Amino acid sequence: MNDSAQPITLEVKYQAGDIAWTLTCTAMVWLMIPGIGFFYSGMARSKNALSMVMLSCCSVAVVSVQ
């Protein structure tokens, strides 16, 4: 056993490409959410269509706060 053992340090270095890809995927998912609302409103009655779209868009606000 060596007495001059160095403590192990974990240095995490983020690369710009990784961050850019994550932000791009996040933007694509956020653009997809209103489309899901339109999909759900197409399966509901016509009088409930606006509430289904608003429900999907309000989910963005809830997830952002969380």
PQR file of N, CA, C, O and H, with PARSE charges and radii, in Angstrom:
ATOM      1  N   MET A   1       0.840  -1.164   0.000 -0.4000 1.5000
ATOM      2  CA  MET A   1       0.000   0.000   0.000 -0.0000 2.0000
ATOM      3  C   MET A   1       0.889   1.232   0.000  0.5500 1.7000
ATOM      4  O   MET A   1       1.904   1.277   0.695 -0.5500 1.4000
ATOM      5  N   ASN A   2       0.508   2.211  -0.770 -0.4000 1.5000
ATOM      6  CA  ASN A   2       1.289   3.426  -0.915 -0.0000 2.0000
ATOM      7  C   ASN A   2       0.768   4.491   0.052  0.5500 1.7000
ATOM      8  O   ASN A   2      -0.436   4.738   0.112 -0.5500 1.4000
ATOM      9  H   ASN A   2      -0.317   2.174  -1.334  0.4000 1.0000
ATOM     10  N   ASP A   3       1.667   5.118   0.805 -0.4000 1.5000
ATOM     11  CA  ASP A   3       1.277   6.135   1.777 -0.0000 2.0000
ATOM     12  C   ASP A   3       0.932   7.471   1.120  0.5500 1.7000
ATOM     13  O   ASP A   3       0.252   8.296   1.728 -0.5500 1.4000
ATOM     14  H   ASP A   3       2.646   4.917   0.756  0.4000 1.0000
ATOM     15  N   SER A   4       1.382   7.690  -0.086 -0.4000 1.5000
ATOM     16  CA  SER A   4       1.134   8.970  -0.753 -0.0000 2.0000
ATOM     17  C   SER A   4      -0.107   8.903  -1.655  0.5500 1.7000
ATOM     18  O   SER A   4      -0.092   9.420  -2.772 -0.5500 1.4000
ATOM     19  H   SER A   4       1.935   7.019  -0.580  0.4000 1.0000
ATOM     20  N   ALA A   5      -1.156   8.279  -1.179 -0.4000 1.5000
ATOM     21  CA  ALA A   5      -2.376   8.140  -1.974 -0.0000 2.0000
ATOM     22  C   ALA A   5      -3.074   9.493  -2.096  0.5500 1.7000
ATOM     23  O   ALA A   5      -3.285  10.194  -1.106 -0.5500 1.4000
ATOM     24  H   ALA A   5      -1.168   7.859  -0.272  0.4000 1.0000
ATOM     25  N   GLN A   6      -3.415   9.831  -3.299 -0.4000 1.5000
ATOM     26  CA  GLN A   6      -4.101  11.090  -3.585 -0.0000 2.0000
ATOM     27  C   GLN A   6      -5.606  10.874  -3.453  0.5500 1.7000
ATOM     28  O   GLN A   6      -6.112   9.824  -3.846 -0.5500 1.4000
ATOM     29  H   GLN A   6      -3.243   9.261  -4.102  0.4000 1.0000
ATOM     30  N   PRO A   7      -6.329  11.852  -2.905 -0.5600 1.5000
ATOM     31  CA  PRO A   7      -7.795  11.714  -2.881  0.2800 2.0000
ATOM     32  C   PRO A   7      -8.357  11.800  -4.299  0.5500 1.7000
ATOM     33  O   PRO A   7      -7.856  12.545  -5.141 -0.5500 1.4000
ATOM     34  N   ILE A   8      -9.381  11.040  -4.531 -0.4000 1.5000
ATOM     35  CA  ILE A   8      -9.996  11.006  -5.858 -0.0000 2.0000
ATOM     36  C   ILE A   8     -10.947  12.190  -5.989  0.5500 1.7000
ATOM     37  O   ILE A   8     -11.841  12.371  -5.162 -0.5500 1.4000
ATOM     38  H   ILE A   8      -9.787  10.435  -3.847  0.4000 1.0000
ATOM     39  N   THR A   9     -10.752  12.985  -7.019 -0.4000 1.5000
ATOM     40  CA  THR A   9     -11.643  14.108  -7.279 -0.0000 2.0000
ATOM     41  C   THR A   9     -12.385  13.851  -8.578  0.5500 1.7000
ATOM     42  O   THR A   9     -11.809  13.369  -9.554 -0.5500 1.4000
ATOM     43  H   THR A   9     -10.026  12.838  -7.690  0.4000 1.0000
ATOM     44  N   LEU A  10     -13.636  14.170  -8.577 -0.4000 1.5000
ATOM     45  CA  LEU A  10     -14.468  14.003  -9.769 -0.0000 2.0000
ATOM     46  C   LEU A  10     -14.728  15.375 -10.358  0.5500 1.7000
ATOM     47  O   LEU A  10     -15.478  16.168  -9.789 -0.5500 1.4000
ATOM     48  H   LEU A  10     -14.104  14.562  -7.784  0.4000 1.0000
ATOM     49  N   GLU A  11     -14.126  15.652 -11.470 -0.4000 1.5000
ATOM     50  CA  GLU A  11     -14.347  16.916 -12.157 -0.0000 2.0000
ATOM     51  C   GLU A  11     -15.216  16.649 -13.376  0.5500 1.7000
ATOM     52  O   GLU A  11     -14.789  15.995 -14.327 -0.5500 1.4000
ATOM     53  H   GLU A  11     -13.517  15.008 -11.932  0.4000 1.0000
ATOM     54  N   VAL A  12     -16.423  17.156 -13.337 -0.4000 1.5000
ATOM     55  CA  VAL A  12     -17.353  16.962 -14.438 -0.0000 2.0000
ATOM     56  C   VAL A  12     -17.249  18.172 -15.355  0.5500 1.7000
ATOM     57  O   VAL A  12     -17.456  19.310 -14.933 -0.5500 1.4000
ATOM     58  H   VAL A  12     -16.770  17.687 -12.564  0.4000 1.0000
ATOM     59  N   LYS A  13     -16.933  17.916 -16.585 -0.4000 1.5000
ATOM     60  CA  LYS A  13     -16.829  18.994 -17.564 -0.0000 2.0000
ATOM     61  C   LYS A  13     -17.913  18.785 -18.610  0.5500 1.7000
ATOM     62  O   LYS A  13     -17.969  17.747 -19.270 -0.5500 1.4000
ATOM     63  H   LYS A  13     -16.765  16.992 -16.929  0.4000 1.0000
ATOM     64  N   TYR A  14     -18.766  19.779 -18.749 -0.4000 1.5000
ATOM     65  CA  TYR A  14     -19.832  19.703 -19.731 -0.0000 2.0000
ATOM     66  C   TYR A  14     -19.338  20.256 -21.048  0.5500 1.7000
ATOM     67  O   TYR A  14     -18.654  21.279 -21.093 -0.5500 1.4000
ATOM     68  H   TYR A  14     -18.720  20.622 -18.213  0.4000 1.0000
ATOM     69  N   GLN A  15     -19.686  19.577 -22.104 -0.4000 1.5000
ATOM     70  CA  GLN A  15     -19.303  20.045 -23.427 -0.0000 2.0000
ATOM     71  C   GLN A  15     -20.457  20.815 -24.035  0.5500 1.7000
ATOM     72  O   GLN A  15     -21.624  20.533 -23.763 -0.5500 1.4000
ATOM     73  H   GLN A  15     -20.241  18.746 -22.068  0.4000 1.0000
ATOM     74  N   ALA A  16     -20.117  21.789 -24.861 -0.4000 1.5000
ATOM     75  CA  ALA A  16     -21.132  22.660 -25.457 -0.0000 2.0000
ATOM     76  C   ALA A  16     -22.092  21.868 -26.344  0.5500 1.7000
ATOM     77  O   ALA A  16     -23.278  22.193 -26.401 -0.5500 1.4000
ATOM     78  H   ALA A  16     -19.169  22.018 -25.082  0.4000 1.0000
ATOM     79  N   GLY A  17     -21.613  20.856 -27.024 -0.4000 1.5000
ATOM     80  CA  GLY A  17     -22.476  20.052 -27.887 -0.0000 2.0000
ATOM     81  C   GLY A  17     -23.523  19.281 -27.111  0.5500 1.7000
ATOM     82  O   GLY A  17     -24.658  19.140 -27.567 -0.5500 1.4000
ATOM     83  H   GLY A  17     -20.649  20.592 -26.977  0.4000 1.0000
ATOM     84  N   ASP A  18     -23.151  18.777 -25.938 -0.4000 1.5000
ATOM     85  CA  ASP A  18     -24.107  18.046 -25.101 -0.0000 2.0000
ATOM     86  C   ASP A  18     -25.213  18.968 -24.604  0.5500 1.7000
ATOM     87  O   ASP A  18     -26.386  18.594 -24.609 -0.5500 1.4000
ATOM     88  H   ASP A  18     -22.229  18.891 -25.568  0.4000 1.0000
ATOM     89  N   ILE A  19     -24.847  20.158 -24.180 -0.4000 1.5000
ATOM     90  CA  ILE A  19     -25.842  21.113 -23.693 -0.0000 2.0000
ATOM     91  C   ILE A  19     -26.743  21.570 -24.833  0.5500 1.7000
ATOM     92  O   ILE A  19     -27.953  21.702 -24.651 -0.5500 1.4000
ATOM     93  H   ILE A  19     -23.894  20.462 -24.176  0.4000 1.0000
ATOM     94  N   ALA A  20     -26.163  21.812 -26.009 -0.4000 1.5000
ATOM     95  CA  ALA A  20     -26.961  22.246 -27.158 -0.0000 2.0000
ATOM     96  C   ALA A  20     -27.955  21.158 -27.570  0.5500 1.7000
ATOM     97  O   ALA A  20     -29.100  21.461 -27.906 -0.5500 1.4000
ATOM     98  H   ALA A  20     -25.180  21.705 -26.157  0.4000 1.0000
ATOM     99  N   TRP A  21     -27.528  19.907 -27.548 -0.4000 1.5000
ATOM    100  CA  TRP A  21     -28.434  18.814 -27.925 -0.0000 2.0000
ATOM    101  C   TRP A  21     -29.566  18.675 -26.915  0.5500 1.7000
ATOM    102  O   TRP A  21     -30.712  18.445 -27.302 -0.5500 1.4000
ATOM    103  H   TRP A  21     -26.597  19.660 -27.275  0.4000 1.0000
ATOM    104  N   THR A  22     -29.265  18.808 -25.643 -0.4000 1.5000
ATOM    105  CA  THR A  22     -30.297  18.724 -24.616 -0.0000 2.0000
ATOM    106  C   THR A  22     -31.309  19.856 -24.757  0.5500 1.7000
ATOM    107  O   THR A  22     -32.512  19.627 -24.632 -0.5500 1.4000
ATOM    108  H   THR A  22     -28.335  18.994 -25.329  0.4000 1.0000
ATOM    109  N   LEU A  23     -30.842  21.061 -25.012 -0.4000 1.5000
ATOM    110  CA  LEU A  23     -31.751  22.190 -25.209 -0.0000 2.0000
ATOM    111  C   LEU A  23     -32.585  22.030 -26.473  0.5500 1.7000
ATOM    112  O   LEU A  23     -33.755  22.414 -26.491 -0.5500 1.4000
ATOM    113  H   LEU A  23     -29.865  21.247 -25.113  0.4000 1.0000
ATOM    114  N   THR A  24     -32.005  21.472 -27.526 -0.4000 1.5000
ATOM    115  CA  THR A  24     -32.747  21.231 -28.758 -0.0000 2.0000
ATOM    116  C   THR A  24     -33.858  20.206 -28.535  0.5500 1.7000
ATOM    117  O   THR A  24     -34.981  20.387 -29.007 -0.5500 1.4000
ATOM    118  H   THR A  24     -31.055  21.160 -27.512  0.4000 1.0000
ATOM    119  N   CYS A  25     -33.542  19.139 -27.821 -0.4000 1.5000
ATOM    120  CA  CYS A  25     -34.557  18.123 -27.527 -0.0000 2.0000
ATOM    121  C   CYS A  25     -35.654  18.686 -26.635  0.5500 1.7000
ATOM    122  O   CYS A  25     -36.827  18.350 -26.802 -0.5500 1.4000
ATOM    123  H   CYS A  25     -32.630  18.992 -27.438  0.4000 1.0000
ATOM    124  N   THR A  26     -35.279  19.539 -25.692 -0.4000 1.5000
ATOM    125  CA  THR A  26     -36.273  20.160 -24.827 -0.0000 2.0000
ATOM    126  C   THR A  26     -37.215  21.038 -25.632  0.5500 1.7000
ATOM    127  O   THR A  26     -38.426  21.016 -25.413 -0.5500 1.4000
ATOM    128  H   THR A  26     -34.327  19.812 -25.556  0.4000 1.0000
ATOM    129  N   ALA A  27     -36.667  21.814 -26.566 -0.4000 1.5000
ATOM    130  CA  ALA A  27     -37.501  22.686 -27.401 -0.0000 2.0000
ATOM    131  C   ALA A  27     -38.440  21.867 -28.284  0.5500 1.7000
ATOM    132  O   ALA A  27     -39.589  22.258 -28.488 -0.5500 1.4000
ATOM    133  H   ALA A  27     -35.683  21.833 -26.743  0.4000 1.0000
ATOM    134  N   MET A  28     -37.966  20.737 -28.811 -0.4000 1.5000
ATOM    135  CA  MET A  28     -38.826  19.908 -29.656 -0.0000 2.0000
ATOM    136  C   MET A  28     -39.969  19.290 -28.851  0.5500 1.7000
ATOM    137  O   MET A  28     -41.089  19.181 -29.351 -0.5500 1.4000
ATOM    138  H   MET A  28     -37.032  20.420 -28.646  0.4000 1.0000
ATOM    139  N   VAL A  29     -39.699  18.890 -27.622 -0.4000 1.5000
ATOM    140  CA  VAL A  29     -40.758  18.328 -26.784 -0.0000 2.0000
ATOM    141  C   VAL A  29     -41.771  19.407 -26.436  0.5500 1.7000
ATOM    142  O   VAL A  29     -42.973  19.142 -26.434 -0.5500 1.4000
ATOM    143  H   VAL A  29     -38.789  18.979 -27.215  0.4000 1.0000
ATOM    144  N   TRP A  30     -41.310  20.620 -26.141 -0.4000 1.5000
ATOM    145  CA  TRP A  30     -42.225  21.709 -25.814 -0.0000 2.0000
ATOM    146  C   TRP A  30     -43.099  22.072 -27.012  0.5500 1.7000
ATOM    147  O   TRP A  30     -44.253  22.464 -26.836 -0.5500 1.4000
ATOM    148  H   TRP A  30     -40.333  20.835 -26.142  0.4000 1.0000
ATOM    149  N   LEU A  31     -42.567  21.949 -28.221 -0.4000 1.5000
ATOM    150  CA  LEU A  31     -43.376  22.197 -29.413 -0.0000 2.0000
ATOM    151  C   LEU A  31     -44.371  21.065 -29.664  0.5500 1.7000
ATOM    152  O   LEU A  31     -45.388  21.271 -30.326 -0.5500 1.4000
ATOM    153  H   LEU A  31     -41.629  21.630 -28.364  0.4000 1.0000
ATOM    154  N   MET A  32     -44.094  19.902 -29.155 -0.4000 1.5000
ATOM    155  CA  MET A  32     -44.956  18.747 -29.370 -0.0000 2.0000
ATOM    156  C   MET A  32     -46.178  18.769 -28.455  0.5500 1.7000
ATOM    157  O   MET A  32     -47.191  18.149 -28.778 -0.5500 1.4000
ATOM    158  H   MET A  32     -43.268  19.734 -28.617  0.4000 1.0000
ATOM    159  N   ILE A  33     -46.109  19.462 -27.330 -0.4000 1.5000
ATOM    160  CA  ILE A  33     -47.191  19.432 -26.346 -0.0000 2.0000
ATOM    161  C   ILE A  33     -48.506  19.989 -26.891  0.5500 1.7000
ATOM    162  O   ILE A  33     -49.539  19.358 -26.667 -0.5500 1.4000
ATOM    163  H   ILE A  33     -45.287  19.966 -27.067  0.4000 1.0000
ATOM    164  N   PRO A  34     -48.540  21.137 -27.597 -0.5600 1.5000
ATOM    165  CA  PRO A  34     -49.828  21.563 -28.177  0.2800 2.0000
ATOM    166  C   PRO A  34     -50.370  20.570 -29.209  0.5500 1.7000
ATOM    167  O   PRO A  34     -51.585  20.425 -29.349 -0.5500 1.4000
ATOM    168  N   GLY A  35     -49.494  19.899 -29.918 -0.4000 1.5000
ATOM    169  CA  GLY A  35     -49.939  18.873 -30.858 -0.0000 2.0000
ATOM    170  C   GLY A  35     -50.634  17.719 -30.161  0.5500 1.7000
ATOM    171  O   GLY A  35     -51.601  17.161 -30.679 -0.5500 1.4000
ATOM    172  H   GLY A  35     -48.507  20.016 -29.805  0.4000 1.0000
ATOM    173  N   ILE A  36     -50.144  17.367 -28.995 -0.4000 1.5000
ATOM    174  CA  ILE A  36     -50.810  16.324 -28.206 -0.0000 2.0000
ATOM    175  C   ILE A  36     -52.182  16.814 -27.752  0.5500 1.7000
ATOM    176  O   ILE A  36     -53.138  16.041 -27.702 -0.5500 1.4000
ATOM    177  H   ILE A  36     -49.359  17.820 -28.574  0.4000 1.0000
ATOM    178  N   GLY A  37     -52.275  18.109 -27.420 -0.4000 1.5000
ATOM    179  CA  GLY A  37     -53.578  18.675 -27.049 -0.0000 2.0000
ATOM    180  C   GLY A  37     -54.570  18.612 -28.195  0.5500 1.7000
ATOM    181  O   GLY A  37     -55.745  18.309 -27.985 -0.5500 1.4000
ATOM    182  H   GLY A  37     -51.498  18.738 -27.461  0.4000 1.0000
ATOM    183  N   PHE A  38     -54.106  18.895 -29.405 -0.4000 1.5000
ATOM    184  CA  PHE A  38     -54.992  18.797 -30.572 -0.0000 2.0000
ATOM    185  C   PHE A  38     -55.392  17.342 -30.834  0.5500 1.7000
ATOM    186  O   PHE A  38     -56.521  17.066 -31.239 -0.5500 1.4000
ATOM    187  H   PHE A  38     -53.152  19.141 -29.575  0.4000 1.0000
ATOM    188  N   PHE A  39     -54.470  16.427 -30.603 -0.4000 1.5000
ATOM    189  CA  PHE A  39     -54.777  15.005 -30.767 -0.0000 2.0000
ATOM    190  C   PHE A  39     -55.854  14.567 -29.775  0.5500 1.7000
ATOM    191  O   PHE A  39     -56.817  13.893 -30.143 -0.5500 1.4000
ATOM    192  H   PHE A  39     -53.552  16.651 -30.274  0.4000 1.0000
ATOM    193  N   TYR A  40     -55.676  14.962 -28.505 -0.4000 1.5000
ATOM    194  CA  TYR A  40     -56.675  14.606 -27.494 -0.0000 2.0000
ATOM    195  C   TYR A  40     -58.014  15.280 -27.763  0.5500 1.7000
ATOM    196  O   TYR A  40     -59.066  14.680 -27.543 -0.5500 1.4000
ATOM    197  H   TYR A  40     -54.895  15.509 -28.206  0.4000 1.0000
ATOM    198  N   SER A  41     -57.982  16.526 -28.239 -0.4000 1.5000
ATOM    199  CA  SER A  41     -59.248  17.207 -28.511 -0.0000 2.0000
ATOM    200  C   SER A  41     -59.964  16.586 -29.713  0.5500 1.7000
ATOM    201  O   SER A  41     -61.188  16.672 -29.811 -0.5500 1.4000
ATOM    202  H   SER A  41     -57.127  17.014 -28.418  0.4000 1.0000
ATOM    203  N   GLY A  42     -59.237  15.980 -30.600 -0.4000 1.5000
ATOM    204  CA  GLY A  42     -59.866  15.277 -31.709 -0.0000 2.0000
ATOM    205  C   GLY A  42     -60.588  14.021 -31.271  0.5500 1.7000
ATOM    206  O   GLY A  42     -61.523  13.573 -31.935 -0.5500 1.4000
ATOM    207  H   GLY A  42     -58.243  15.910 -30.520  0.4000 1.0000
ATOM    208  N   MET A  43     -60.162  13.451 -30.160 -0.4000 1.5000
ATOM    209  CA  MET A  43     -60.818  12.252 -29.652 -0.0000 2.0000
ATOM    210  C   MET A  43     -61.966  12.567 -28.699  0.5500 1.7000
ATOM    211  O   MET A  43     -62.736  11.677 -28.339 -0.5500 1.4000
ATOM    212  H   MET A  43     -59.403  13.815 -29.620  0.4000 1.0000
ATOM    213  N   ALA A  44     -62.083  13.831 -28.287 -0.4000 1.5000
ATOM    214  CA  ALA A  44     -63.138  14.217 -27.354 -0.0000 2.0000
ATOM    215  C   ALA A  44     -64.308  14.818 -28.134  0.5500 1.7000
ATOM    216  O   ALA A  44     -64.242  14.969 -29.354 -0.5500 1.4000
ATOM    217  H   ALA A  44     -61.457  14.554 -28.579  0.4000 1.0000
ATOM    218  N   ARG A  45     -65.365  15.152 -27.424 -0.4000 1.5000
ATOM    219  CA  ARG A  45     -66.491  15.825 -28.062 -0.0000 2.0000
ATOM    220  C   ARG A  45     -66.074  17.234 -28.466  0.5500 1.7000
ATOM    221  O   ARG A  45     -65.114  17.785 -27.927 -0.5500 1.4000
ATOM    222  H   ARG A  45     -65.419  15.029 -26.433  0.4000 1.0000
ATOM    223  N   SER A  46     -66.792  17.806 -29.406 -0.4000 1.5000
ATOM    224  CA  SER A  46     -66.411  19.121 -29.921 -0.0000 2.0000
ATOM    225  C   SER A  46     -66.546  20.212 -28.863  0.5500 1.7000
ATOM    226  O   SER A  46     -65.802  21.193 -28.899 -0.5500 1.4000
ATOM    227  H   SER A  46     -67.572  17.359 -29.844  0.4000 1.0000
ATOM    228  N   LYS A  47     -67.482  20.064 -27.917 -0.4000 1.5000
ATOM    229  CA  LYS A  47     -67.635  21.091 -26.889 -0.0000 2.0000
ATOM    230  C   LYS A  47     -66.494  21.048 -25.868  0.5500 1.7000
ATOM    231  O   LYS A  47     -66.292  22.016 -25.134 -0.5500 1.4000
ATOM    232  H   LYS A  47     -68.087  19.268 -27.887  0.4000 1.0000
ATOM    233  N   ASN A  48     -65.751  19.947 -25.811 -0.4000 1.5000
ATOM    234  CA  ASN A  48     -64.639  19.817 -24.873 -0.0000 2.0000
ATOM    235  C   ASN A  48     -63.278  20.023 -25.531  0.5500 1.7000
ATOM    236  O   ASN A  48     -62.250  19.833 -24.881 -0.5500 1.4000
ATOM    237  H   ASN A  48     -65.915  19.161 -26.407  0.4000 1.0000
ATOM    238  N   ALA A  49     -63.250  20.406 -26.800 -0.4000 1.5000
ATOM    239  CA  ALA A  49     -61.980  20.493 -27.527 -0.0000 2.0000
ATOM    240  C   ALA A  49     -61.069  21.573 -26.963  0.5500 1.7000
ATOM    241  O   ALA A  49     -59.873  21.338 -26.789 -0.5500 1.4000
ATOM    242  H   ALA A  49     -64.085  20.561 -27.328  0.4000 1.0000
ATOM    243  N   LEU A  50     -61.604  22.741 -26.677 -0.4000 1.5000
ATOM    244  CA  LEU A  50     -60.783  23.827 -26.156 -0.0000 2.0000
ATOM    245  C   LEU A  50     -60.227  23.494 -24.778  0.5500 1.7000
ATOM    246  O   LEU A  50     -59.082  23.826 -24.470 -0.5500 1.4000
ATOM    247  H   LEU A  50     -62.576  22.932 -26.818  0.4000 1.0000
ATOM    248  N   SER A  51     -61.025  22.847 -23.959 -0.4000 1.5000
ATOM    249  CA  SER A  51     -60.533  22.496 -22.623 -0.0000 2.0000
ATOM    250  C   SER A  51     -59.420  21.454 -22.699  0.5500 1.7000
ATOM    251  O   SER A  51     -58.523  21.462 -21.856 -0.5500 1.4000
ATOM    252  H   SER A  51     -61.955  22.577 -24.209  0.4000 1.0000
ATOM    253  N   MET A  52     -59.452  20.565 -23.677 -0.4000 1.5000
ATOM    254  CA  MET A  52     -58.376  19.585 -23.813 -0.0000 2.0000
ATOM    255  C   MET A  52     -57.077  20.250 -24.258  0.5500 1.7000
ATOM    256  O   MET A  52     -56.001  19.891 -23.780 -0.5500 1.4000
ATOM    257  H   MET A  52     -60.181  20.559 -24.361  0.4000 1.0000
ATOM    258  N   VAL A  53     -57.172  21.219 -25.175 -0.4000 1.5000
ATOM    259  CA  VAL A  53     -55.978  21.942 -25.611 -0.0000 2.0000
ATOM    260  C   VAL A  53     -55.408  22.753 -24.453  0.5500 1.7000
ATOM    261  O   VAL A  53     -54.195  22.780 -24.246 -0.5500 1.4000
ATOM    262  H   VAL A  53     -58.046  21.510 -25.564  0.4000 1.0000
ATOM    263  N   MET A  54     -56.285  23.415 -23.698 -0.4000 1.5000
ATOM    264  CA  MET A  54     -55.823  24.201 -22.555 -0.0000 2.0000
ATOM    265  C   MET A  54     -55.224  23.302 -21.477  0.5500 1.7000
ATOM    266  O   MET A  54     -54.266  23.699 -20.813 -0.5500 1.4000
ATOM    267  H   MET A  54     -57.271  23.393 -23.866  0.4000 1.0000
ATOM    268  N   LEU A  55     -55.762  22.117 -21.293 -0.4000 1.5000
ATOM    269  CA  LEU A  55     -55.212  21.176 -20.318 -0.0000 2.0000
ATOM    270  C   LEU A  55     -53.786  20.777 -20.696  0.5500 1.7000
ATOM    271  O   LEU A  55     -52.916  20.691 -19.830 -0.5500 1.4000
ATOM    272  H   LEU A  55     -56.540  21.795 -21.833  0.4000 1.0000
ATOM    273  N   SER A  56     -53.547  20.537 -21.970 -0.4000 1.5000
ATOM    274  CA  SER A  56     -52.195  20.171 -22.407 -0.0000 2.0000
ATOM    275  C   SER A  56     -51.241  21.353 -22.274  0.5500 1.7000
ATOM    276  O   SER A  56     -50.084  21.175 -21.893 -0.5500 1.4000
ATOM    277  H   SER A  56     -54.254  20.607 -22.673  0.4000 1.0000
ATOM    278  N   CYS A  57     -51.712  22.544 -22.581 -0.4000 1.5000
ATOM    279  CA  CYS A  57     -50.831  23.717 -22.477 -0.0000 2.0000
ATOM    280  C   CYS A  57     -50.584  24.091 -21.016  0.5500 1.7000
ATOM    281  O   CYS A  57     -49.506  24.588 -20.689 -0.5500 1.4000
ATOM    282  H   CYS A  57     -52.652  22.688 -22.891  0.4000 1.0000
ATOM    283  N   CYS A  58     -51.544  23.867 -20.140 -0.4000 1.5000
ATOM    284  CA  CYS A  58     -51.341  24.151 -18.717 -0.0000 2.0000
ATOM    285  C   CYS A  58     -50.375  23.154 -18.098  0.5500 1.7000
ATOM    286  O   CYS A  58     -49.741  23.456 -17.087 -0.5500 1.4000
ATOM    287  H   CYS A  58     -52.420  23.464 -20.405  0.4000 1.0000
ATOM    288  N   SER A  59     -50.253  21.990 -18.681 -0.4000 1.5000
ATOM    289  CA  SER A  59     -49.302  21.025 -18.166 -0.0000 2.0000
ATOM    290  C   SER A  59     -47.869  21.530 -18.328  0.5500 1.7000
ATOM    291  O   SER A  59     -46.994  21.180 -17.536 -0.5500 1.4000
ATOM    292  H   SER A  59     -50.767  21.745 -19.503  0.4000 1.0000
ATOM    293  N   VAL A  60     -47.628  22.352 -19.352 -0.4000 1.5000
ATOM    294  CA  VAL A  60     -46.314  22.970 -19.538 -0.0000 2.0000
ATOM    295  C   VAL A  60     -45.993  23.878 -18.344  0.5500 1.7000
ATOM    296  O   VAL A  60     -44.871  23.871 -17.837 -0.5500 1.4000
ATOM    297  H   VAL A  60     -48.339  22.636 -19.996  0.4000 1.0000
ATOM    298  N   ALA A  61     -46.972  24.646 -17.908 -0.4000 1.5000
ATOM    299  CA  ALA A  61     -46.757  25.544 -16.760 -0.0000 2.0000
ATOM    300  C   ALA A  61     -46.486  24.749 -15.487  0.5500 1.7000
ATOM    301  O   ALA A  61     -45.614  25.110 -14.696 -0.5500 1.4000
ATOM    302  H   ALA A  61     -47.883  24.651 -18.320  0.4000 1.0000
ATOM    303  N   VAL A  62     -47.230  23.676 -15.296 -0.4000 1.5000
ATOM    304  CA  VAL A  62     -47.049  22.875 -14.084 -0.0000 2.0000
ATOM    305  C   VAL A  62     -45.661  22.229 -14.075  0.5500 1.7000
ATOM    306  O   VAL A  62     -44.983  22.228 -13.047 -0.5500 1.4000
ATOM    307  H   VAL A  62     -47.937  23.383 -15.939  0.4000 1.0000
ATOM    308  N   VAL A  63     -45.245  21.688 -15.203 -0.4000 1.5000
ATOM    309  CA  VAL A  63     -43.940  21.043 -15.277 -0.0000 2.0000
ATOM    310  C   VAL A  63     -42.823  22.077 -15.132  0.5500 1.7000
ATOM    311  O   VAL A  63     -41.779  21.779 -14.553 -0.5500 1.4000
ATOM    312  H   VAL A  63     -45.796  21.689 -16.037  0.4000 1.0000
ATOM    313  N   SER A  64     -43.027  23.267 -15.643 -0.4000 1.5000
ATOM    314  CA  SER A  64     -42.001  24.308 -15.514 -0.0000 2.0000
ATOM    315  C   SER A  64     -41.796  24.699 -14.057  0.5500 1.7000
ATOM    316  O   SER A  64     -40.667  24.930 -13.624 -0.5500 1.4000
ATOM    317  H   SER A  64     -43.875  23.510 -16.114  0.4000 1.0000
ATOM    318  N   VAL A  65     -42.884  24.774 -13.306 -0.4000 1.5000
ATOM    319  CA  VAL A  65     -42.780  25.127 -11.891 -0.0000 2.0000
ATOM    320  C   VAL A  65     -42.123  23.998 -11.104  0.5500 1.7000
ATOM    321  O   VAL A  65     -41.337  24.235 -10.187 -0.5500 1.4000
ATOM    322  H   VAL A  65     -43.801  24.587 -13.658  0.4000 1.0000
ATOM    323  N   GLN A  66     -42.456  22.783 -11.476 -0.4000 1.5000
ATOM    324  CA  GLN A  66     -41.882  21.640 -10.767 -0.0000 2.0000
ATOM    325  C   GLN A  66     -40.412  21.553 -11.032  0.5500 1.7000
ATOM    326  O   GLN A  66     -39.745  20.652 -10.522 -0.5500 1.4000
ATOM    327  H   GLN A  66     -43.094  22.591 -12.221  0.4000 1.0000
TER
END
